[in-house]
Structures are given as C-alpha cells and as structure tokens.
C-alpha cells in the first residue's frame, strides 16, 4: 500500500507541474538544446548521429525511445500525433521521461527505507519518501530533459538490488547507470564495496554465532555428564565451565559489537581473503563492467565524451567542502540543532586527544583545499543564469578572507554528516562513502549542485534521518518546498534577456 501511495502522491505534483513548465517553457532550454535534438535524432533512427557538445553517454536517449514507444499507441488513438514516431518525440514528451523516473525514484526510496527500517510503519516510510522526493535539485530537474533524475533512479535501483544480494541484477542496473552518466562508475564501485562489506561481515557474524552455539552445546553436554557422575564434582567444574563459556561468549559479543575502523578493516580484509573465490564469483559482474569501463577510457582518451576542453578533469577539492555545507543547509534541523551540537561535543570529548588531532587535520585539509584547489570555471564566472554564479560573487568571493572563514563550517558539516551516518552504519562503510563522494566531486571543475544529488540521497537513506521525529521531517520538507517554490517561480516568471544574445534567459540551478 505504501508504494502505491508514494507513486500516487508523487504523480500529484509531477503531472500538474510538468504541464505548467511545458506551457510556459515549451522550447528546449539550457542543456536541453543539446539533449532534445540528440534524442530526436534517435527517434528518426539516426543512431550514428552525435552532437560533439554532449558530455554524457546516450543512455537517457535510449530510455526515452522506450518511453515514447509505450506512449505512441495512445497518442495515435488520441490523435496527438500525425502517424510519425519521430514527431511524437517532442520536447514535452521527452521531458515526461523524467516524470516517470521521478515516480520510480520515489518507489525505490520507499523500498530502501523499508529495507533499513522493517519495523517502520508504512505511513512514516511513505511520508519520508515523499519528503525526499522534494529535494530541490531532484525536484527541479524532474521537469527538464536532463540526465539527473534517470541517473539517480538507476543508482538507487542498483543499490537496492545489492542490498537484497541480487548482485547480477545490481550490476545490470549499474551498467545502465554508467550508460546514463559515466561518473556513476564510482557509485557502482561504492555499491560493490558496500556489498562486499555486508557479505563478509554477515559471513563473519554467522560463523561467530555458530561458534557460540557450539560452545553452549558442548557446555550443556559436559554439564549433563558431570551431573550423571556425582554431585561433589559438579560445583567446581560447573564454575570453571561457566567462566569459560562467559569469556568465549563475551569475546564473540565484543567482536560483533566493535565498530572501530581498524577492527572493521581487519574483519573485512580477513574475511574477504577466507572467502575470496566466493566473492570473486558473486561480484564478478561488477568487475566485468568496471573493466570494460576502463577499456572505454583508454579508447576515448578520457572519461568525458564531448566538449573535453571545457570539462577537463581538475583537482577541485573545494567542491567537497561545498557539498558538505549545501547538504547540511538543506537538512539544517539535523545538523544545527542543540541535540546534534551536544552529541558532537560528547563524541569529541570522549577521546579528546584523537578528536583534537582529527579536527586539526580536517581544518588544515579544508584550508588547503580552498586555498590551492578552489577553481573558478569560466562558465561559473560568465553565466549569470546559474545560482552558483551569485553564490560565488556575493558570498565566497565577497572578500578574500570569506573562503577561509567558511572552512570551519565546512568541517563541522562534514563531521555532522559522518557522525549521523556512523550511528547506523559501520565506520568502514562511512569511509567508503566519503571516498566515493570525493572521487565523484573532486575532479569536476564546475560548481554544479546537481552533482550532489546522489551522495545526498545516500546520506539521507543511511543516516538516522529516517528515524527522526515528525517535527524534523516537517521542517526539512518545509525547507525543500520553500526552495522549490522560489526556484521554480524564478525560472518561470522572472525571465530576462542578454544584450549580446537573442532569446529569453531564465534562472536555473
């Protein structure tokens, strides 16, 4: 019932907003001027045609072909097209591809929430999934023909299949995700690592439980034998046996409850080595896809398909800092509350020498990132249609000291994100998540908030956010909706013109 409710509620805002956007902005806008004509070439059967300005693979265009093929018979019956499949691939119909993926995405979010919280009620899981569907970067691009919504949907499908240990299906969805956006290969590696962590630790826990059961069973047999022999020998032997049994059980329990990074790493590495052939077989589909992607990079001469001169891989570590603050601001009730401040302080105070060292290292890394690896892409400086243009000019570049003053806020935001994740996931998983996020964001020279969508969703799904109270979720939902109302109103009702270029310009993420 919950899945149907999520799909129905998502459709209630997807359909009317799509109609409004297509009515006011009927022509392709921004990156759509590349994506829409390319998809229309595929609709015409010109699969060898390719626009050299497009940087991503053609996965979205093939998915759109399937979508239009499903709609085409109904369009003929309703006389919305003139017998031509190519003419059916209008801008509005192509945009509706993402509307379908937005509904599927809500369904996947609900399923993942229920997987991690099987005791969670359908009503709360539905509410959380609906609120997450309003995440501004995801919500806004639902109504345009961009790759973001389809990319997120494929990654979530890949992850859900991996959680359910359907590794072949997961790798197939991962292939689709990479075919939509090539940087998703990093998230495929993340999902594979997450699967290995869960698989190996589950195997370790199973062996430990079997060992405990064997110890208890042997102790019970010895106790019975002693009772049958004589009562006088029972007390000392029972005491010794009870002590041994307690120590062994306690050792196993300690091993199972330990969540330190060193222990997790040791447990995963040792268990992986013991079952290396099983792991190789289980995760071979991921290995094949990643290997093929490596061959593609060698053949293509890089990860970017087109417009390579404008998308040169660069070390942009400041991008990692921006992600933490943007994510923290969107979920401010979780990160800037008195409760979270107290939890972070207590966590740091428990082991203050190590915490002080980590804080100093993080601050030094943050200052180094914004000083040596803070890039101002020409598109960022020249294109006033994007919000990062104004954030860069009015905040980050307002004064030479501003980018340094923001570093402690960046570091706090990251500490808060990682602390929330560590409440529900092992520290080695948190480390893999952090490294994957860095691997996706650091090489991108252009500040694009829509690149933050996948790591943001993974954070939301894995942190204790899903166990937060109704008040926190209402506040987060209010932030999302408020931002959406503002950005969509600016996009639709505040157009402007450039003196050096014809056409109407609109504000966009």
Buried (B, 14 or more C-beta within 10 A) or exposed (E): EBBEBBBEBBBEBBEEBBEEBBEEBEEBBBBBBBBBBBBBBBBBEEEEEEBEEBBBBBBBBBBBBEBBEEBBEEBBEEEBBEEEBBBBBBBBBBBBBBBBBBBBBBBBBBBBBBEBBEEBEBEBBBBBBBBBBBBBBBBBBBBBBBBBBBBBBBBBBBBBBBBEEEBEBBBBBBBBBBBBBBBBBBBBBBBBBBBBBBBBBEBBBEEBEEBBEEBEEEBEEBBEEBEEEEEEEBEEBBEEBEEEBEEBBEEBEEEBEEEEEEBBBEBBEEBBEBBEEEBEEBBEBBEEBBEEBEEBEEEEEEBBBBEBEBBEEBEBBBBBBBBBBBBBBBBEBBBBBEEBEEBBEEEBEEEEEEBEEBBEEBBEBBBEBBEEBBBEBEBBEEBEBBBBBEBBEEEBBEEEEEBEEBBBBBBBBBBBBBBBBBEBBBBBBBBBBBBBBBBBBBBBBBBBBBBBBBBBBBBBBBBEBBBBEEEBBEBBBEBBBEBBEEBBEBBBEEBEEEEEEEEEBBBBB
